Amino acid sequence: MGRMVPETQSGDSLRWPAEWETQQAVWFTWPHRSELWNGGLAELELHFARLIASVSQRVCVRLNAAAALHPHIRHLLPSSCNVELFDHASNDVWCRDHGAIFVQRSDGLLQAANWKFNAWGGKFPPWDKDDAIAPLMAASQHVPCQSSEMILEGGAIEGNGTGLILTTEAVLLNPNRNPSASKTDVERELHRMLGVKRVFWLSSGIEGDDTDGHIDDMVRFVREDAVVAVYENNPSSPDYRTLAQNNERLQDLRTLSGSHVEVIPLPMPSPLIQTGWRLHQLPASYANFLICNGSVLVPTFGHDKQDDTALGILREALPGMQVIGFDSRPFVLEGGAIHCLTQQQPLPARPGVPQGKRI
């Protein structure tokens, strides 16, 4: 007999935990398409396996992959990896965007949010399998799943655990996602699905970003009242004006209680140029890190001095956490890095236990 799954909850009964709160798992989706990664799928798989092995030292890794791929995956992963494989077929690898977003409920359970997914505005067909993954993830964990007709990718939103989130107009208001939606419509649906209380809007994103401007390449919360925000010092850079405008807007960011949010500058790496590829400038950003149970896995890009500077800034911004660089050049070739590849599953809420504590 299967487990009884409760009815879904909505709105103020839900809370989307901050990434620094305790996680019970991190989800990935395994890469398998040989026509991607500039023909380097075999090399990419090895690098991907190393990233999974690193994350599995900190938390259980749950992996979406068609069953036929499981023997090959187990062969590539070290036997010591804390990994659970699920027969969830996919089109692409970006679990942050197509995976379920897990929230905590007022009754102490988890709930999954299932948004519509159309491969960043219909850019990269097919996407039917990716669009079907979130309910499969929820069912595998025996948690209720609430669905929305709004198109949203997980990398498009960034939260601090109290109901305040950041997003960009260039994504959620884009005609290629939600052509008839207003800001009010989007905010209302974010409240219904995630318990969001306030949305702070920025404009657009960085150069080469297939997503049209995901927030997780630009601004990330490091505590309830602080963010790191990427900037570009070179006035000739295509990112200079966009990032300057976004960072100017961030000066008005306040917590729900009205406190000023500290904005910690995080530099952009030197441009990663890929001659003859569909992306001339790859969307490399140090902000695309994953916080996971006391550790921070930060993308690096082979610029030793710049990489070290970014890691140092994040160590100061996230005191007490182990900040680790991970070479992400193979990932960013297809437009993303560590945060884009992952989706965290928090612990269930426990009534009577304080929420939002950083471990």
C-alpha positions as a Markdown table, in Angstrom:
| # | Residue | x | y | z |
|---|---|---|---|---|
| 1 | Met | 0.0 | 0.0 | 0.0 |
| 2 | Gly | 1.4 | 3.4 | -1.0 |
| 3 | Arg | 1.8 | 6.3 | 1.5 |
| 4 | Met | -1.0 | 8.8 | 1.9 |
| 5 | Val | 0.1 | 12.2 | 0.5 |
| 6 | Pro | -1.6 | 15.2 | 2.1 |
| 7 | Glu | -3.5 | 17.9 | 0.3 |
| 8 | Thr | -1.3 | 20.8 | -0.8 |
| 9 | Gln | -0.9 | 24.0 | 1.2 |
| 10 | Ser | -0.6 | 27.5 | -0.2 |
| 11 | Gly | 0.5 | 31.0 | 0.5 |
| 12 | Asp | 1.3 | 31.9 | 4.1 |
| 13 | Ser | 1.3 | 28.2 | 5.1 |
| 14 | Leu | 4.5 | 27.8 | 3.1 |
| 15 | Arg | 8.1 | 28.9 | 3.5 |
| 16 | Trp | 11.0 | 28.6 | 1.1 |
| 17 | Pro | 14.1 | 28.0 | 3.2 |
| 18 | Ala | 17.3 | 29.9 | 2.6 |
| 19 | Glu | 20.1 | 27.8 | 1.0 |
| 20 | Trp | 22.3 | 28.0 | 4.1 |
| 21 | Glu | 19.7 | 26.1 | 6.2 |
| 22 | Thr | 20.1 | 22.4 | 6.8 |
| 23 | Gln | 19.6 | 20.3 | 3.7 |
| 24 | Gln | 18.7 | 16.6 | 3.5 |
| 25 | Ala | 19.7 | 16.2 | -0.1 |
| 26 | Val | 20.9 | 18.0 | -3.3 |
| 27 | Trp | 19.5 | 16.9 | -6.6 |
| 28 | Phe | 21.3 | 16.7 | -10.0 |
| 29 | Thr | 20.2 | 15.6 | -13.4 |
| 30 | Trp | 22.8 | 13.5 | -15.3 |
| 31 | Pro | 24.1 | 14.8 | -18.7 |
| 32 | His | 23.7 | 12.4 | -21.6 |
| 33 | Arg | 23.3 | 14.2 | -25.0 |
| 34 | Ser | 26.4 | 13.8 | -27.2 |
| 35 | Glu | 25.5 | 16.7 | -29.4 |
| 36 | Leu | 26.0 | 19.1 | -26.5 |
| 37 | Trp | 29.2 | 20.1 | -24.7 |
| 38 | Asn | 31.0 | 20.8 | -28.0 |
| 39 | Gly | 31.4 | 17.1 | -28.5 |
| 40 | Gly | 33.1 | 16.6 | -25.1 |
| 41 | Leu | 30.4 | 14.6 | -23.3 |
| 42 | Ala | 32.8 | 11.9 | -22.0 |
| 43 | Glu | 35.1 | 14.4 | -20.5 |
| 44 | Leu | 32.2 | 16.4 | -19.1 |
| 45 | Glu | 30.7 | 13.2 | -17.4 |
| 46 | Leu | 34.0 | 12.7 | -15.5 |
| 47 | His | 34.0 | 16.3 | -14.3 |
| 48 | Phe | 30.3 | 16.0 | -13.4 |
| 49 | Ala | 31.0 | 12.9 | -11.4 |
| 50 | Arg | 33.8 | 14.7 | -9.5 |
| 51 | Leu | 31.3 | 17.5 | -8.6 |
| 52 | Ile | 28.7 | 14.9 | -7.4 |
| 53 | Ala | 31.4 | 13.2 | -5.3 |
| 54 | Ser | 32.3 | 16.5 | -3.7 |
| 55 | Val | 28.7 | 17.4 | -2.8 |
| 56 | Ser | 28.0 | 13.8 | -1.6 |
| 57 | Gln | 30.7 | 14.4 | 1.1 |
| 58 | Arg | 28.3 | 16.9 | 2.6 |
| 59 | Val | 24.8 | 15.6 | 1.9 |
| 60 | Cys | 23.0 | 12.8 | 0.1 |
| 61 | Val | 22.9 | 13.4 | -3.7 |
| 62 | Arg | 19.7 | 12.4 | -5.5 |
| 63 | Leu | 20.1 | 12.0 | -9.2 |
| 64 | Asn | 17.6 | 12.2 | -12.1 |
| 65 | Ala | 18.6 | 9.9 | -14.9 |
| 66 | Ala | 16.9 | 7.4 | -17.2 |
| 67 | Ala | 17.2 | 3.8 | -15.8 |
| 68 | Ala | 19.3 | 2.8 | -18.8 |
| 69 | Leu | 22.0 | 5.2 | -17.7 |
| 70 | His | 22.3 | 4.0 | -14.1 |
| 71 | Pro | 25.0 | 1.3 | -14.6 |
| 72 | His | 27.2 | 3.7 | -16.5 |
| 73 | Ile | 26.7 | 6.4 | -13.8 |
| 74 | Arg | 27.6 | 3.9 | -11.0 |
| 75 | His | 30.7 | 3.0 | -12.9 |
| 76 | Leu | 31.8 | 6.6 | -13.1 |
| 77 | Leu | 31.0 | 7.5 | -9.5 |
| 78 | Pro | 33.3 | 6.5 | -6.6 |
| 79 | Ser | 31.8 | 3.7 | -4.6 |
| 80 | Ser | 32.0 | 5.9 | -1.5 |
| 81 | Cys | 29.5 | 8.4 | -3.0 |
| 82 | Asn | 26.3 | 8.9 | -1.0 |
| 83 | Val | 24.1 | 8.9 | -4.1 |
| 84 | Glu | 20.5 | 7.7 | -4.8 |
| 85 | Leu | 19.5 | 7.2 | -8.4 |
| 86 | Phe | 16.0 | 7.7 | -9.7 |
| 87 | Asp | 14.5 | 6.7 | -13.0 |
| 88 | His | 13.6 | 10.2 | -14.1 |
| 89 | Ala | 14.4 | 10.7 | -17.8 |
| 90 | Ser | 15.5 | 14.2 | -18.9 |
| 91 | Asn | 16.3 | 16.3 | -21.9 |
| 92 | Asp | 19.1 | 18.4 | -20.4 |
| 93 | Val | 21.2 | 18.8 | -17.3 |
| 94 | Trp | 20.0 | 22.0 | -15.5 |
| 95 | Cys | 18.3 | 20.7 | -12.4 |
| 96 | Arg | 18.0 | 24.2 | -10.8 |
| 97 | Asp | 15.7 | 25.2 | -13.6 |
| 98 | His | 13.6 | 22.1 | -14.3 |
| 99 | Gly | 13.6 | 20.5 | -10.9 |
| 100 | Ala | 11.1 | 20.8 | -8.1 |
| 101 | Ile | 11.5 | 23.6 | -5.6 |
| 102 | Phe | 11.0 | 22.2 | -2.1 |
| 103 | Val | 9.3 | 24.4 | 0.5 |
| 104 | Gln | 8.4 | 23.8 | 4.2 |
| 105 | Arg | 4.8 | 23.6 | 5.3 |
| 106 | Ser | 3.1 | 24.7 | 8.5 |
| 107 | Asp | 2.3 | 21.1 | 9.4 |
| 108 | Gly | 6.1 | 20.2 | 9.4 |
| 109 | Leu | 6.1 | 18.4 | 6.0 |
| 110 | Leu | 7.8 | 19.3 | 2.7 |
| 111 | Gln | 5.9 | 20.3 | -0.4 |
| 112 | Ala | 7.2 | 20.5 | -4.0 |
| 113 | Ala | 6.5 | 23.4 | -6.4 |
| 114 | Asn | 6.0 | 22.3 | -10.0 |
| 115 | Trp | 6.3 | 25.2 | -12.5 |
| 116 | Lys | 6.0 | 25.0 | -16.2 |
| 117 | Phe | 9.3 | 24.8 | -18.0 |
| 118 | Asn | 9.9 | 25.7 | -21.7 |
| 119 | Ala | 13.7 | 25.6 | -22.0 |
| 120 | Trp | 14.3 | 29.3 | -21.3 |
| 121 | Gly | 11.7 | 30.7 | -23.7 |
| 122 | Gly | 11.7 | 27.9 | -26.2 |
| 123 | Lys | 15.3 | 28.2 | -27.1 |
| 124 | Phe | 16.4 | 24.5 | -26.8 |
| 125 | Pro | 13.9 | 21.9 | -27.8 |
| 126 | Pro | 12.9 | 19.3 | -26.8 |
| 127 | Trp | 12.0 | 20.0 | -23.2 |
| 128 | Asp | 9.1 | 17.7 | -22.6 |
| 129 | Lys | 11.0 | 15.3 | -20.2 |
| 130 | Asp | 12.5 | 18.2 | -18.3 |
| 131 | Asp | 9.0 | 19.7 | -17.8 |
| 132 | Ala | 7.9 | 16.4 | -16.3 |
| 133 | Ile | 10.7 | 15.9 | -13.8 |
| 134 | Ala | 9.4 | 18.0 | -10.8 |
| 135 | Pro | 6.3 | 15.8 | -10.1 |
| 136 | Leu | 8.5 | 12.7 | -10.3 |
| 137 | Met | 10.9 | 14.2 | -7.8 |
| 138 | Ala | 8.0 | 15.0 | -5.5 |
| 139 | Ala | 6.5 | 11.5 | -5.9 |
| 140 | Ser | 9.9 | 9.8 | -5.1 |
| 141 | Gln | 9.9 | 11.7 | -1.8 |
| 142 | His | 6.2 | 11.1 | -1.0 |
| 143 | Val | 5.6 | 14.8 | -0.7 |
| 144 | Pro | 2.6 | 16.7 | -2.0 |
| 145 | Cys | 3.2 | 18.6 | -5.3 |
| 146 | Gln | 1.5 | 21.9 | -6.2 |
| 147 | Ser | 1.5 | 22.9 | -9.9 |
| 148 | Ser | 1.4 | 26.2 | -11.6 |
| 149 | Glu | 0.7 | 27.3 | -15.2 |
| 150 | Met | 3.4 | 30.0 | -14.8 |
| 151 | Ile | 6.7 | 29.4 | -16.5 |
| 152 | Leu | 9.6 | 29.8 | -14.0 |
| 153 | Glu | 13.1 | 28.4 | -13.6 |
| 154 | Gly | 14.7 | 28.0 | -10.2 |
| 155 | Gly | 17.7 | 30.1 | -11.2 |
| 156 | Ala | 15.3 | 33.0 | -11.8 |
| 157 | Ile | 14.6 | 33.5 | -8.1 |
| 158 | Glu | 16.8 | 34.0 | -5.0 |
| 159 | Gly | 15.4 | 34.0 | -1.4 |
| 160 | Asn | 16.6 | 34.7 | 2.1 |
| 161 | Gly | 14.3 | 32.3 | 4.0 |
| 162 | Thr | 11.9 | 34.9 | 5.3 |
| 163 | Gly | 9.7 | 35.4 | 2.2 |
| 164 | Leu | 11.8 | 38.1 | 0.5 |
| 165 | Ile | 13.0 | 37.1 | -3.0 |
| 166 | Leu | 14.9 | 38.7 | -5.8 |
| 167 | Thr | 14.2 | 38.2 | -9.5 |
| 168 | Thr | 14.6 | 39.9 | -12.9 |
| 169 | Glu | 12.1 | 41.5 | -15.2 |
| 170 | Ala | 14.0 | 40.2 | -18.2 |
| 171 | Val | 13.0 | 36.6 | -17.3 |
| 172 | Leu | 9.7 | 36.4 | -15.5 |
| 173 | Leu | 8.1 | 39.3 | -17.5 |
| 174 | Asn | 9.6 | 38.1 | -20.8 |
| 175 | Pro | 7.1 | 37.4 | -23.6 |
| 176 | Asn | 8.8 | 34.1 | -24.2 |
| 177 | Arg | 7.8 | 32.9 | -20.7 |
| 178 | Asn | 4.6 | 34.6 | -19.5 |
| 179 | Pro | 3.5 | 37.0 | -22.2 |
| 180 | Ser | 0.3 | 38.2 | -20.5 |
| 181 | Ala | 1.6 | 38.3 | -16.9 |
| 182 | Ser | 2.1 | 41.5 | -14.9 |
| 183 | Lys | 4.3 | 42.0 | -11.9 |
| 184 | Thr | 1.2 | 41.7 | -9.7 |
| 185 | Asp | 0.3 | 38.3 | -11.4 |
| 186 | Val | 3.8 | 37.0 | -10.9 |
| 187 | Glu | 4.0 | 38.1 | -7.3 |
| 188 | Arg | 0.6 | 36.6 | -6.5 |
| 189 | Glu | 1.7 | 33.2 | -7.9 |
| 190 | Leu | 5.0 | 33.3 | -6.1 |
| 191 | His | 3.1 | 33.8 | -2.9 |
| 192 | Arg | 0.7 | 30.9 | -3.6 |
| 193 | Met | 3.4 | 28.5 | -4.6 |
| 194 | Leu | 6.3 | 29.5 | -2.3 |
| 195 | Gly | 4.9 | 31.7 | 0.5 |
| 196 | Val | 6.7 | 34.7 | -0.9 |
| 197 | Lys | 5.9 | 37.9 | 0.9 |
| 198 | Arg | 7.8 | 40.5 | -1.1 |
| 199 | Val | 9.5 | 40.5 | -4.5 |
| 200 | Phe | 12.4 | 42.8 | -5.3 |
| 201 | Trp | 12.8 | 43.3 | -9.1 |
| 202 | Leu | 16.1 | 43.9 | -11.0 |
| 203 | Ser | 16.3 | 44.5 | -14.7 |
| 204 | Ser | 18.4 | 42.1 | -16.8 |
| 205 | Gly | 21.3 | 39.7 | -16.7 |
| 206 | Ile | 24.9 | 39.1 | -17.8 |
| 207 | Glu | 26.3 | 38.6 | -21.3 |
| 208 | Gly | 26.0 | 35.2 | -22.9 |
| 209 | Asp | 23.3 | 34.1 | -20.5 |
| 210 | Asp | 20.8 | 31.9 | -22.4 |
| 211 | Thr | 18.3 | 32.3 | -19.7 |
| 212 | Asp | 17.8 | 36.1 | -20.5 |
| 213 | Gly | 19.1 | 37.1 | -17.0 |
| 214 | His | 18.9 | 34.6 | -14.1 |
| 215 | Ile | 19.4 | 36.2 | -10.7 |
| 216 | Asp | 21.8 | 33.4 | -9.6 |
| 217 | Asp | 24.5 | 34.7 | -11.8 |
| 218 | Met | 24.3 | 38.2 | -10.3 |
| 219 | Val | 23.0 | 38.5 | -6.8 |
| 220 | Arg | 22.9 | 35.9 | -4.0 |
| 221 | Phe | 21.8 | 36.1 | -0.3 |
| 222 | Val | 24.5 | 35.2 | 2.1 |
| 223 | Arg | 22.4 | 36.0 | 5.2 |
| 224 | Glu | 19.0 | 37.4 | 5.8 |
| 225 | Asp | 20.2 | 41.0 | 5.5 |
| 226 | Ala | 23.2 | 40.7 | 3.1 |
| 227 | Val | 23.8 | 39.8 | -0.5 |
| 228 | Val | 26.8 | 39.5 | -2.7 |
| 229 | Ala | 26.3 | 41.3 | -6.0 |
| 230 | Val | 28.6 | 40.9 | -9.0 |
| 231 | Tyr | 30.1 | 44.0 | -10.6 |
| 232 | Glu | 32.1 | 44.9 | -13.7 |
| 233 | Asn | 34.9 | 47.5 | -13.6 |
| 234 | Asn | 35.6 | 47.7 | -17.3 |
| 235 | Pro | 33.4 | 50.3 | -19.0 |
| 236 | Ser | 33.8 | 48.6 | -22.4 |
| 237 | Ser | 32.3 | 45.3 | -21.1 |
| 238 | Pro | 28.8 | 44.5 | -22.2 |
| 239 | Asp | 28.0 | 43.7 | -18.6 |
| 240 | Tyr | 29.2 | 47.1 | -17.2 |
| 241 | Arg | 26.0 | 49.1 | -17.6 |
| 242 | Thr | 23.5 | 46.3 | -16.7 |
| 243 | Leu | 25.4 | 45.4 | -13.5 |
| 244 | Ala | 25.8 | 49.0 | -12.5 |
| 245 | Gln | 22.1 | 49.6 | -12.9 |
| 246 | Asn | 21.2 | 46.5 | -10.9 |
| 247 | Asn | 23.6 | 47.4 | -8.1 |
| 248 | Glu | 22.1 | 50.9 | -7.9 |
| 249 | Arg | 18.7 | 49.4 | -7.5 |
| 250 | Leu | 20.0 | 47.1 | -4.7 |
| 251 | Gln | 20.7 | 50.1 | -2.6 |
| 252 | Asp | 16.9 | 50.2 | -2.0 |
| 253 | Leu | 16.7 | 46.6 | -0.9 |
| 254 | Arg | 15.3 | 46.1 | 2.6 |
| 255 | Thr | 14.4 | 43.1 | 4.7 |
| 256 | Leu | 10.8 | 42.4 | 5.6 |
| 257 | Ser | 11.4 | 44.2 | 8.9 |
| 258 | Gly | 12.7 | 47.3 | 7.0 |
| 259 | Ser | 16.4 | 46.8 | 7.8 |
| 260 | His | 19.0 | 47.8 | 5.2 |
| 261 | Val | 20.4 | 44.9 | 3.2 |
| 262 | Glu | 24.2 | 45.0 | 3.0 |
| 263 | Val | 25.5 | 44.7 | -0.6 |
| 264 | Ile | 28.9 | 43.0 | -0.8 |
| 265 | Pro | 30.7 | 43.6 | -4.1 |
| 266 | Leu | 31.8 | 40.4 | -5.9 |
| 267 | Pro | 33.9 | 41.0 | -9.1 |
| 268 | Met | 33.2 | 39.4 | -12.5 |
| 269 | Pro | 36.0 | 37.1 | -13.8 |
| 270 | Ser | 37.8 | 38.1 | -17.0 |
| 271 | Pro | 35.6 | 37.1 | -20.1 |
| 272 | Leu | 35.7 | 33.5 | -21.1 |
| 273 | Ile | 35.7 | 33.6 | -24.9 |
| 274 | Gln | 34.8 | 30.5 | -27.0 |
| 275 | Thr | 35.7 | 31.1 | -30.6 |
| 276 | Gly | 33.4 | 29.3 | -33.1 |
| 277 | Trp | 30.8 | 28.3 | -30.4 |
| 278 | Arg | 27.2 | 29.4 | -30.2 |
| 279 | Leu | 28.2 | 31.5 | -27.1 |
| 280 | His | 31.1 | 33.8 | -28.0 |
| 281 | Gln | 31.4 | 35.0 | -24.3 |
| 282 | Leu | 30.5 | 32.4 | -21.8 |
| 283 | Pro | 28.3 | 33.5 | -18.8 |
| 284 | Ala | 30.9 | 32.9 | -16.1 |
| 285 | Ser | 30.1 | 34.3 | -12.7 |
| 286 | Tyr | 31.4 | 33.6 | -9.2 |
| 287 | Ala | 27.9 | 34.1 | -7.9 |
| 288 | Asn | 26.8 | 30.8 | -9.2 |
| 289 | Phe | 27.8 | 29.0 | -6.1 |
| 290 | Leu | 26.0 | 26.3 | -4.0 |
| 291 | Ile | 25.7 | 26.6 | -0.2 |
| 292 | Cys | 25.4 | 23.1 | 1.2 |
| 293 | Asn | 25.5 | 22.2 | 4.9 |
| 294 | Gly | 28.3 | 24.4 | 6.1 |
| 295 | Ser | 30.2 | 24.4 | 2.8 |
| 296 | Val | 30.2 | 26.7 | -0.2 |
| 297 | Leu | 31.1 | 25.2 | -3.6 |
| 298 | Val | 32.2 | 28.2 | -5.8 |
| 299 | Pro | 32.8 | 28.1 | -9.6 |
| 300 | Thr | 36.3 | 29.0 | -10.7 |
| 301 | Phe | 37.5 | 29.7 | -14.2 |
| 302 | Gly | 41.2 | 29.2 | -14.4 |
| 303 | His | 42.1 | 32.8 | -13.5 |
| 304 | Asp | 44.1 | 32.1 | -10.4 |
| 305 | Lys | 44.4 | 35.6 | -9.0 |
| 306 | Gln | 40.7 | 36.5 | -9.7 |
| 307 | Asp | 39.5 | 33.1 | -8.5 |
| 308 | Asp | 41.4 | 33.6 | -5.2 |
| 309 | Thr | 40.0 | 37.1 | -4.8 |
| 310 | Ala | 36.5 | 35.9 | -5.2 |
| 311 | Leu | 37.0 | 33.0 | -2.8 |
| 312 | Gly | 38.4 | 35.4 | -0.2 |
| 313 | Ile | 35.4 | 37.7 | -0.5 |
| 314 | Leu | 33.0 | 34.8 | -0.1 |
| 315 | Arg | 35.0 | 33.5 | 3.0 |
| 316 | Glu | 34.5 | 36.9 | 4.6 |
| 317 | Ala | 30.8 | 37.0 | 3.6 |
| 318 | Leu | 30.1 | 33.5 | 4.9 |
| 319 | Pro | 32.2 | 33.2 | 8.1 |
| 320 | Gly | 32.4 | 29.8 | 9.6 |
| 321 | Met | 31.7 | 28.0 | 6.3 |
| 322 | Gln | 34.2 | 26.0 | 4.2 |
| 323 | Val | 34.5 | 27.9 | 0.9 |
| 324 | Ile | 35.9 | 25.6 | -1.9 |
| 325 | Gly | 36.7 | 26.4 | -5.5 |
| 326 | Phe | 35.6 | 24.0 | -8.2 |
| 327 | Asp | 36.8 | 24.5 | -11.8 |
| 328 | Ser | 33.6 | 25.1 | -13.8 |
| 329 | Arg | 34.9 | 25.9 | -17.2 |
| 330 | Pro | 33.5 | 22.6 | -18.6 |
| 331 | Phe | 30.0 | 23.4 | -17.3 |
| 332 | Val | 29.8 | 27.0 | -18.4 |
| 333 | Leu | 30.5 | 26.0 | -22.0 |
| 334 | Glu | 26.7 | 25.2 | -22.1 |
| 335 | Gly | 25.7 | 28.2 | -20.2 |
| 336 | Gly | 25.7 | 27.4 | -16.4 |
| 337 | Ala | 27.8 | 26.4 | -13.4 |
| 338 | Ile | 27.4 | 24.8 | -10.0 |
| 339 | His | 24.2 | 26.4 | -8.8 |
| 340 | Cys | 22.5 | 25.9 | -12.2 |
| 341 | Leu | 23.3 | 22.1 | -12.0 |
| 342 | Thr | 21.8 | 21.6 | -8.5 |
| 343 | Gln | 18.6 | 21.9 | -6.5 |
| 344 | Gln | 18.5 | 21.6 | -2.8 |
| 345 | Gln | 16.0 | 19.6 | -0.7 |
| 346 | Pro | 15.7 | 21.1 | 2.8 |
| 347 | Leu | 14.9 | 19.3 | 5.9 |
| 348 | Pro | 11.1 | 19.2 | 6.7 |
| 349 | Ala | 9.9 | 21.9 | 9.0 |
| 350 | Arg | 9.5 | 20.8 | 12.6 |
| 351 | Pro | 6.8 | 22.6 | 14.6 |
| 352 | Gly | 8.3 | 24.2 | 17.7 |
| 353 | Val | 11.9 | 24.3 | 16.3 |
| 354 | Pro | 13.2 | 27.8 | 15.3 |
| 355 | Gln | 13.5 | 28.2 | 11.5 |
| 356 | Gly | 16.2 | 30.0 | 9.5 |
| 357 | Lys | 19.2 | 29.1 | 11.6 |
| 358 | Arg | 22.5 | 28.9 | 9.7 |
| 359 | Ile | 24.3 | 25.6 | 10.6 |
